[in-house]
C-alpha cells in the first residue's frame, strides 16, 4: 500500500497550482480571493477547529460539502460574465453536489456518528503510524491532521472551483453549444447512476438486516459490475462538469485579456479537477481505505475483488473463479 503521506503530497501538488492560476488571472482573481477567504472560514469553523478539539478528522465530511456550496453561491456574491443558462446550470450543479452531501453530513452529526472516527480516517492514522506519528496528543499528530484538512480546503480553492469559474466568469457568451448540452446530459445520467448505486446498497443492507444475514457482500445491481459504482458515478459527475467547461475554455484561449500562463494553467486546472476527484475517490479517502476494512469483516469480499472491477464498471471475471474451482 502506498504511503498516505505521499498521497497527501500528491494532492497538495495538484491543488496548489490551480489556486495560484486563478489568482493570476485578470478576470477570475477577485472571485477567487473571495472564494479562498470563505473556504478558510468554512474549514476553520467546521473542520480545523473541531478536529483540534476532538482529535477526529471526520469533520471534513461536513466542511468539504459546505465548501462546495460556498463555491456554488459565488455567482450570487459577485457579478458573473452573463446571467444565462451557462452560469445558472453550473451554479445549480455545485449547490446540488454540496447540498446533498451537506445534508448527509448534518444528519450524521445529529445522529452522533462523528463521535467516533470514520474508518477512512482511521486508515490515514495507520499510515501516519508508519512515519512514527502515533501519539494523538503530540504536536506532530495534530499538525499532520491539520495538513490533511488543509489539502482538501486547497482543492476547493483551486481545482474543484475551476468548472464554475471558467463557465460563470469566463469569456463564453450566447447559447449553449452541443458539447455543453451533451455534458449536462451526462451530468444528469451520472447523478442518476450514483443515486441508483446508493439506493441499491441501502436496500441490500436493509434486506440483510431483516433476514439477519451478517457480513454479506453487496453483489446486486450496479454493484455486480463495479465494487464502488457510487464513487464512479460521483467521479463522472465531475468529469461532466469538465466537459461542459470546454467551450468556455476555448473562448478563454481566444481572448487577448489573459496571459499565456493563465490559459495554460486554466487548461491544466480543468484536467486536475478530474485527477483530484479520482485520487480522492479511489486512493485518498475512497475505495482503497474502504476495502482495507471490508476484507477484514467479510472474507468473501476477496472473491468479489477477483470477479468485479474496483472502480470503472465492466464485465465480471467469472472465468477466473471457475478456473480456480476446477
NUBA-574343 format. One record per residue: residue in three letters; x, y, z of N, C-alpha, C in turn. Coordinates in steps of 0.05 Angstrom, whole numbers, plus 32768, in hexadecimal, padded with zeros to 4 digits. Last residue first. Example, Ala and Ser with C-alpha at 12.3 -4.5 7.8 and 13.67 -1.06 7.14 Angstrom:
<pts>
SER81017FD3808E81117FEB808F81028001809D ALA81087F8E809C80F67FA6809C81087FBE809C 
</pts>
This chain:
<pts>
UNK7F0D7E057F2B7F127DEC7F1C7F2E7DE17F22 UNK7F147E347F467F037E1F7F527F087E047F45 UNK7F337E507F227F3F7E497F3B7F2F7E337F49 UNK7F0E7E577EF97F277E497EF37F347E3F7F0D UNK7EE67E757F117EDF7E5A7F087EF97E497F03 UNK7F027EA47F1A7EF87E957F307EF27E787F28 UNK7F0D7EB47EE57F237EAF7EF77F1A7E9E7F0F UNK7EDA7EBB7ECF7EEB7EA57EC57F017E9F7ED8 UNK7EC37EEA7EE37EBA7ED07EEE7ECD7EB97EE6 UNK7ECC7F237EE57EE07F107EDF7EDA7EF57EEB UNK7E9A7F4D7EC87EA47F3D7EDF7EB87F287ED5 UNK7EA67F897EA37E9D7F6D7EA57EA97F5F7EBD UNK7EA37FC87ECA7EAA7FB77EB37EA17F9B7EB7 UNK7EAC80087EE67E9B7FF17EE27EA47FE27EC9 UNK7EE5801C7F087ED7801F7EEF7EC680067EEA UNK7EF580017F3C7EEA801C7F397ED9801E7F1F UNK7F017FC97F407EFF7FDA7F587EF07FF47F53 UNK7EDD7F947F207EEF7FAB7F1F7EEB7FBD7F38 UNK7ED47F537F3B7EC87F6D7F347EDE7F837F34 UNK7EF27F257F4A7EDE7F237F357ED67F3E7F2A UNK7F137F317F737F1F7F237F5C7F0C7F227F45 UNK7EF27F467F9A7F067F577F8E7F127F4B7F75 UNK7ED57F197FA97EC77F2F7F9A7EDB7F417F8D UNK7EFB7EFF7FC67EF17EF27FAE7EE47F077F9C UNK7EFE7F237FF07F167F1E7FE07F0F7F117FC6 UNK7ECE7F2180097ED37F397FF97EEC7F347FE7 UNK7EC97EF8802C7EC07EF380107EC67F0A7FFE UNK7ED87F0F805D7EEB7EFE804F7EE47EF98031 UNK7ECB7F4980777EBD7F3780647ED17F278054 UNK7EEE7F6680977ED47F5F80A17EC67F4A8091 UNK7F1C7F6B80787F1E7F6080937F047F57809E UNK7F087F83804A7F147F6980487F177F5B8063 UNK7EFA7FB6805F7EE57FA380557EF07F878054 UNK7F297FD180687F197FC8807F7F047FB38077 UNK7F3B7FD980347F4E7FCF80497F3E7FC38060 UNK7F127FF180197F167FD480157F2A7FC88029 UNK7F178026802A7EFF801780307F047FF9802E UNK7F4A803680157F45803480327F2D8024803A UNK7F3B80307FDD7F5180217FE97F4E80208007 UNK7F0E80547FD47F0C80377FD07F2280287FDF UNK7F1C808D7FF87F07807E7FEB7F0B80607FEB UNK7F4280B180057F2E80AB801A7F188099800F UNK7F6B80A47FDC7F6F80B57FF37F5C80AF800A UNK7F6080817FB07F76807C7FC27F76808B7FDD UNK7F2B808E7F997F3880737F987F4C806F7FAE UNK7F1C80C27FA47F0780AC7FA57F1380907FA3 UNK7F4C80DF7F9E7F3D80DF7FB77F2B80C77FB9 UNK7F5B80D57F697F6D80CF7F7F7F5F80CD7F9A UNK7F2D80E97F507F3580CD7F4D7F4780C57F64 UNK7F31811F7F5E7F1A810F7F677F1F80F27F64 UNK7F61812D7F467F5E81307F637F47811F7F6D UNK7F5681247F0F7F6A81157F1D7F6881167F3B UNK7F2D814A7F047F28812D7F017F3C811D7F11 UNK7F4B81797F0F7F3181747F1B7F2A81567F1B UNK7F7681777EEC7F7B81717F087F61816C7F17 UNK7F5E818A7EBE7F67816E7EBF7F6B81657EDC UNK7F5881BE7ECF7F4081AE7ECA7F4781917EC9 UNK7F8E81CD7ED37F7D81CD7EEB7F6481BD7EE7 UNK7FA181CE7EA07FAB81B97EB27F9981B77ECB UNK7F8381FC7E917F8081E37E837F8981CC7E94 UNK7F9782237EB37F7A821C7EB47F7582027EA6 UNK7FCD82247EA37FC5821C7EBE7FA882147EC1 UNK7FC982377E6F7FD4821C7E747FCC82127E8F UNK7FB482697E7C7FA582577E6A7FAF823A7E6D UNK7FDC827F7E9C7FC2827A7EA77FB282677E96 UNK800682827E76800982727E8E7FEE826B7E9A UNK7FF282A67E517FF6828B7E487FF982787E60 UNK7FC182D27E707FDC82CA7E687FDD82AD7E5F UNK7F8482EE7E577F9382DD7E6A7FAE82D67E5F UNK7F70830C7E2E7F7083187E497F7F83087E5E UNK7F6782F87DFE7F8283037E027F85830F7E1E UNK7F4582B97DF47F4782D47DFD7F6382DE7E00 UNK7F4982837DE77F4682967DD17F4782B37DDA UNK7F4B82687E167F6382687E057F61827C7DEF UNK7F1682707E277F2C827B7E377F46827D7E26 UNK7EFB82517E037EF7826E7E027F0D827C7E11 UNK7F0C821F7E167F1382277DFB7F1182467DF8 UNK7EF2821F7E487F0F821F7E477F1982287E2B UNK7EBE821D7E377EC682357E457EE482367E46 UNK7EBE81E97E217EB982007E0F7EC1821A7E1D UNK7ECC81CB7E527EDE81CC7E3B7ED781E37E28 UNK7EA881C37E7B7EBA81DA7E7C7ECA81DF7E63 UNK7E8F81947E747E7F81AC7E6F7E9081C57E6F UNK7EBA81737E857EB181737E697EA1818C7E62 UNK7EBB817E7EBC7ED281847EAC7ECA81867E8E UNK7E8981687EC87E8E81857ECC7EA6818F7EBD UNK7E9481337EBE7E8081417EAD7E82815F7EB0 UNK7EB781287EE77EC181277ECB7EAD81357EB8 UNK7E94812A7F127EA9813F7F0F7EB4813F7EF3 UNK7E7580FD7F077E6881177F0B7E7C812E7F06 UNK7E9C80D67F087E9180DE7EEE7E8180F87EF0 UNK7EA380D27F3F7EB980DB7F2E7EAF80E47F13 UNK7E7180BE7F4E7E7980D97F577E9080E47F46 UNK7E73808C7F357E5F809F7F2E7E6680BB7F36 UNK7E9D80757F537EA180797F367E8C808E7F2C UNK7E8580727F857E9C80837F817EA180897F64 UNK7E5C804D7F787E5580687F827E6C807C7F7F UNK7E78801F7F6B7E6A802E7F567E61804A7F5E UNK7EA47FFC7F7E7E9D80177F897E8F80277F74 UNK7EA97FCF7F637EA97FCC7F807EA27FE67F8D UNK7E817FC27F2B7E957FD37F377E927FD07F55 UNK7E5C7F9C7F1F7E6F7FA47F0A7E847FB77F13 UNK7E3A7F947F487E437F7C7F3A7E597F837F26 UNK7E277FC57F567E3E7FBA7F667E487FA07F5B UNK7DFA7FCF7F3A7E137FDA7F307E2B7FCF7F3E UNK7DDD7F947F537DDA7FAB7F437DF57FB57F37 UNK7E067F777F877DED7F7A7F797DED7F937F68 UNK7E287F687FB17E2E7F607F957E157F617F84 UNK7E427F737FED7E2F7F7F7FDB7E377F797FBE UNK7E4E7F3D80167E5A7F4F80037E447F597FF0 UNK7E3E7F37805D7E3A7F3080417E467F45802E UNK7E417F3A80957E5A7F3A80857E567F328068 UNK7E047F1680A27E1B7F2680AB7E327F248098 UNK7DBF7F1880A17DD77F0E80927DEE7F218099 UNK7D8B7F2180B37DA17F1B80C67DB97F0E80B9 UNK7D667F3580927D6A7F1880917D817F0E80A3 UNK7D6B7F6B809D7D517F5E80A17D537F3F80A1 UNK7DA07F74808E7D987F7880AA7D7D7F6980B0 UNK7D9D7F6A80577DAE7F5A80687DA77F5C8085 UNK7D7B7F9480487D737F7880447D837F658055 UNK7D9D7FC080537D837FBD80617D797FA0805F UNK7DC67FB7802F7DCB7FB7804B7DB27FB3805B UNK7DA97FBD7FFF7DB77FA480057DBC7FA28023 UNK7D987FF280027D847FDD80007D907FC28007 UNK7DCA800B80007DB9800E80187DA47FF88019 UNK7DDA7FFD7FCC7DEA7FF57FE47DD97FF67FFD UNK7DB480167FAC7DB67FF97FAC7DC67FEE7FC4 UNK7DBF804B7FB87DA480407FBF7DA680227FC0 UNK7DF280517FA37DED80557FC07DD380487FC9 UNK7DE680487F6C7DF980367F7B7DF580397F99 UNK7DC380727F627DBA80577F5F7DCC80447F6F UNK7DE5809E7F687DCE809B7F7A7DC4807E7F7A UNK7E0980957F3E7E1380957F5A7DFC80907F6D UNK7DE580997F137DF580817F167DFE807F7F34 UNK7DD280CD7F187DC080B77F1A7DCE809D7F1F UNK7E0280E87F0E7DF480EC7F277DE180D57F2C UNK7E0B80D77ED97E1E80D07EEE7E1280D37F0A UNK7DE080EE7EBE7DE380D17EBE7DF680C87ED5 UNK7DEC81247EC67DD381197ED07DD580FA7ED2 UNK7E1E81277EAB7E1C812E7EC77E0381227ED4 UNK7E0E811B7E777E1F81087E857E1F810D7EA3 UNK7DF3814B7E6E7DE481327E6D7DF4811C7E7B UNK7E1D816E7E707E0981707E857DF781577E85 UNK7E3A815D7E427E46815C7E5D7E32815D7E73 UNK7E1581687E197E1D814C7E1E7E2981497E3A UNK7E1581A07E1F7DFC81917E227E0281737E28 UNK7E4B81AA7E127E4181B07E2D7E2781A17E33 UNK7E4B819A7DDD7E5C818D7DF07E5381927E0D UNK7E2981BF7DC67E2181A27DC67E3281937DDA UNK7E2781FA7DF07E3081EA7DD97E2781CE7DDB UNK7DF7822A7E057E0882137E0B7E0F82057DF1 UNK7DFD826F7DED7DEF82567DF27E02823F7DF8 UNK7E2882A17E0B7E1682977DF77E09827C7E00 UNK7E6F829D7E1C7E5482A87E1F7E42829B7E0A UNK7EAB82937E3E7E9782877E2C7E7C82937E31 UNK7ECE82A47E637ECB82B57E4C7EB682AA7E38 UNK7EBC82997EA97ECE82987E927EC582AA7E7B UNK7E9E82917ED57EAD82AA7ED47EC082AC7EBB UNK7E8482607ECD7E7482777ED77E8382917ED4 UNK7EAE823F7EB87E9482417EAB7E85825A7EB3 UNK7EDB82447ED87EDE82487EBB7EC4824B7EAD UNK7EC6823C7F0C7ED482547F057ED482597EE7 UNK7EB082087F0A7E9F821F7F0E7EAC82397F05 UNK7EDF81E97F007EC881E97EEE7EB682017EF1 UNK7F0381F87F2E7F0881FF7F127EF081FE7F00 UNK7EFD81E67F607EED81FE7F5A7EF082057F3C UNK7F1F81BC7F657F0281B67F667EF181CF7F61 UNK7F5381D67F637F4A81C27F4F7F2C81BF7F4E UNK7F4C82027F927F5782017F777F4981EF7F64 UNK7F3081FF7FC17F3982197FB87F4282197F9B UNK7F2781C97FC77F1081DB7FC37F1881F67FB9 UNK7F5C81BA7FD17F4E81AF7FB97F3681C07FB3 UNK7F6781D380017F7481DD7FE97F6781D37FD0 UNK7F4981B280227F4181CE801F7F4D81DA8006 UNK7F678184801F7F4C818380147F41819F8011 UNK7F96819780387F97818D801C7F7C818D8010 UNK7F8481A1806C7F8B81B7805B7F8C81AF803D UNK7F7F816D807F7F67817D807C7F6C81948069 UNK7FB5815E80807FA2814F80707F89815F806B UNK7FC8818380A67FD28184808A7FBF81758078 UNK7FAF817280D47FA8818C80CA7FB1818F80AC UNK7FC9814280DB7FAD814280D77FA4815C80CB UNK7FFD815380E37FF8814480CB7FDA814280C5 UNK7FF6816F81147FFF817E80FC7FF8816E80E3 UNK7FE8814881397FD5815E81337FDC816C8119 UNK8017812981377FFD811D81307FE981338129 UNK803D814E814A804081438130802581378126 UNK802D8158817E802B816E816B802C8163814E UNK80078123819D802081308195801A81468180 UNK7FDB810781A97FDE812081B87FF7812F81AF UNK7FDF80D8818D7FCA80EB81857FCC81068193 UNK801780BA8177800C80C7818F7FF880DC8187 UNK802B80AB81468016809A8152800980A8816A UNK805580AD8114804280C08121802A80B0812C UNK8077808E80F6807D80918113806B80A48121 UNK8066808380C58079809880C78080809F80E4 UNK8040805E80D08058805580C2806E806980C2 UNK8019807E80E48028806E80F78041806380EA UNK8002809280B6801180A580C78023809580DA UNK7FE8806480A77FFE806E8097800F808280A6 UNK7FC1806280CE7FD4804C80CB7FEC805480BB UNK7FA5809080C47FB5808F80DD7FC9807880DB UNK7F89808280977F9E809680957FB0809580AD UNK7F64805F80AE7F788055809B7F8F80688097 UNK7F45808380C87F55807080D87F6B806480C7 UNK7F2C8097809C7F3F80A880AA7F50809980BE UNK7F0C806D808D7F1E807880797F33808B8086 UNK7EEB806480BC7F01805280B47F15805D80A1 UNK7EE180A080E47ED9808E80CE7EF1807D80C6 UNK7EE380A3812B7EF080A981127EE6809580FC UNK7EA880B681507EBE80A3814B7EC980A9812F UNK7E8680DF814D7E9280DA81677EA880C68165 UNK7E6B80E2811F7E8580EE811F7E9380EC813A UNK7E3980CC812A7E4D80BB811C7E6980C7811B UNK7E0E80E681407E2580E081517E3B80CF8144 UNK7DE680F981227DE380DD812B7DFB80D5813D UNK7DFA812A81137DE3812981267DDF810D8132 UNK7E21811980EE7E28812881067E138126811B UNK7E01810180C77E1480F180D57E1D80FE80EF UNK7DE5812E80B67DD6811980C27DE9810680D2 UNK7E11814B809F7E01815680B57DF1814180C4 UNK7E20812880767E33812E808C7E25813A80A4 UNK7DF2812A80567DFB811180617E0E81158078 UNK7DF3816180497DDC815680577DE4813B8064 UNK7E228164802D7E20817380467E0881698056 UNK7E15814580017E29813B80137E28814A802E UNK7DEE81667FE97DE6814B7FF17DFB813F8004 UNK7E0B81977FE17DF381957FF37DED81797FFC UNK7E35818E7FBD7E3B81947FD87E2381907FEB UNK7E1681807F8F7E2C816F7F987E3281747FB5 UNK7DF281AC7F8B7DE881917F8E7DFE817F7F9A UNK7E1681D77F857E0481D77F9C7DF881BB7FA1 UNK7E2F81C87F567E3F81CA7F6F7E2D81C97F87 UNK7E0481CB7F327E1381B27F357E2381B27F4F UNK7DF482017F357DE281EC7F3F7DF181D27F44 UNK7E2182177F1B7E1A821F7F367E0982097F43 UNK7E1B82027EE87E3381FA7EF87E2F82017F16 UNK7DEA821A7ED97DED81FD7EDA7E0581F57EEC UNK7DF482517EDA7DE082467EEB7DE382287EEF UNK7E1C82597EB37E22825E7ECF7E0E82517EE2 UNK7DFE82477E867E19823C7E8C7E1F82407EAA UNK7DCE82647E827DCE82477E877DE8823D7E92 UNK7DE482A37E9E7DD582937E8C7DD682767E94 UNK7E0082D77EAC7DEC82C97EBC7DDA82B87EA9 UNK7E4482DA7EA17E2A82DB7E947E1682CB7EA4 UNK7E6D82E07EC67E7082EB7EAB7E5582EF7E9D UNK7E5782F47F087E5F82E17EF47E6182EE7ED9 UNK7E6883177F427E5C83187F287E6883037F15 UNK7E5F82F47F817E6F83067F6F7E6483037F52 UNK7E3A82D67F9B7E4A82E97FAB7E5B82FC7F9A UNK7E2382B37F797E1182C57F887E2082DB7F97 UNK7E4E82967F677E4082A87F547E2C82BA7F61 UNK7E5C82797F987E6C828F7F8E7E5E82A17F7A UNK7E40824D7FA77E3382677FAC7E44827F7FA2 UNK7E6382237F9B7E4A82267F8D7E3C82407F90 UNK7E8A82277FC27E91822C7FA67E7882327F96 UNK7E6982187FED7E7582337FED7E7E823B7FD0 UNK7E6081E47FE17E4981F67FE17E5382137FDF UNK7E9381D17FEA7E8881D07FCF7E7081E37FCC UNK7E9781D980217EA981E7800F7E9F81E77FF3 UNK7E7281B480317E6B81D080357E7E81E28025 UNK7E90818580247E78818C80157E6F81A98019 UNK7EBD818D804A7EC0818C802C7EA78192801D UNK7EA8818E807F7EB681A580737EB681A48055 UNK7E95815B80897E838172808B7E8F8189807C UNK7EC0813B80837EA8813380747E9281488076 UNK7EE4814E80A77EE88156808B7ECF8150807B UNK7ED9813480D67ECB814D80D27ECF815880B5 UNK7EFD810B80DC7EE4810580CD7ED3811F80C8 UNK7F28811080FB7F29811D80E17F0F811B80D2 UNK7F30811C81417F24810D812B7F22811D8111 UNK7F3D8139816D7F51812681637F468114814D UNK7F1E816281817F15814681857F2A8131817D UNK7F37819381767F29818F81907F2381728196 UNK7F4A818D81437F5D819381587F50818D8174 UNK7F1A818581287F2E816F81297F438173813E UNK7F0181B7812E7EF5819F813A7F098188813C UNK7F2781D7810F7F2381DB812C7F1781C38139 UNK7F2281BE80DB7F3B81C380E87F3881C58106 UNK7EE781BB80D17EFA81A480D07F1381A980E0 UNK7EC681E780D67EBA81CD80D57ECD81B580D5 UNK7EE7821680D97ED0821280EC7EC681F680ED UNK7F0D820E80B07F15821380CC7EFF820C80E0 UNK7EED820780837EFD81F0808D7F0681F580AA UNK7ED4823A807F7EC4822280807ED4820B808D UNK7F01825C807B7EEE825F80917EDF82468095 UNK7F198249804B7F28824980647F15824B807C UNK7EEF825580277EF78239802C7F0782368046 UNK7EEF828D80297ED8827F80337EDF82618039 UNK7F21829780107F1C82A0802B7F0582918038 UNK7F19827F7FDE7F2E82767FF07F29827E800D UNK7EEF829F7FC87EEB82827FCE7F0082777FE1 UNK7F0A82D07FC47EF282CD7FD57EED82B07FDC UNK7F3282C17FA07F3A82CB7FBA7F2282C97FCD UNK7F1382B37F747F24829F7F817F2C82A87F9D UNK7EFD82E47F667EEB82CF7F707EFB82BA7F7E UNK7F2D82FE7F567F1D83097F6C7F0982F57F77 UNK7F4282DC7F2B7F5082E17F457F3E82EA7F5B UNK7F2C82D57EF97F2382C37F0E7F2E82CB7F2A UNK7F4482FB7ED77F2782F87ED77F1D82E87EEF UNK7F7A82F87ED97F6E83137EDB7F5083117EDF UNK7F9A82C67F017F8882CE7EEB7F7D82EA7EEF UNK7FB482B67F2E7FC482C57F1A7FB282D07F03 UNK7F8F82987F497F9782B27F557FA782C37F42 UNK7F8E826B7F297F76827C7F2C7F7D82977F37 UNK7FC182577F337FBA82617F187FA282737F19 UNK7FBE82467F697FD0825C7F617FC882687F47 UNK7F9A821C7F647F9382327F757FA4824B7F6D UNK7FB681F97F427F9D82057F397F95821D7F49 UNK7FE581EC7F657FE781FC7F4C7FCD82087F42 UNK7FCE81CD7F937FD981E87F967FDB81F87F7B UNK7FBC819A7F857FA981AE7F8C7FB481CA7F8D UNK7FE9817A7F7B7FD4817C7F677FC281947F6C UNK8005817D7FAA801281867F927FFE81897F7B UNK7FE081657FCD7FE981817FD17FF5818C7FB8 UNK7FDD81327FB87FC581437FB87FCD81607FBB UNK801181207FC3800781207FA77FEF81347FA5 UNK801081237FFA802281357FEB801981377FCE UNK7FEB80FB80057FE68116800E7FF7812A7FFF UNK800680CF7FF07FEE80D87FE37FE780F57FEB UNK802F80CD8016803680D27FFA801E80DC7FEB UNK801380C18043802080DB8042802880E28026 UNK8004808D80397FEF80A180387FFC80BD8037 UNK802B8063800F802980738027801480898024 UNK800B802B7FEF801B80447FED801680558006 UNK80117FE88000800080008000801280198000 
</pts>
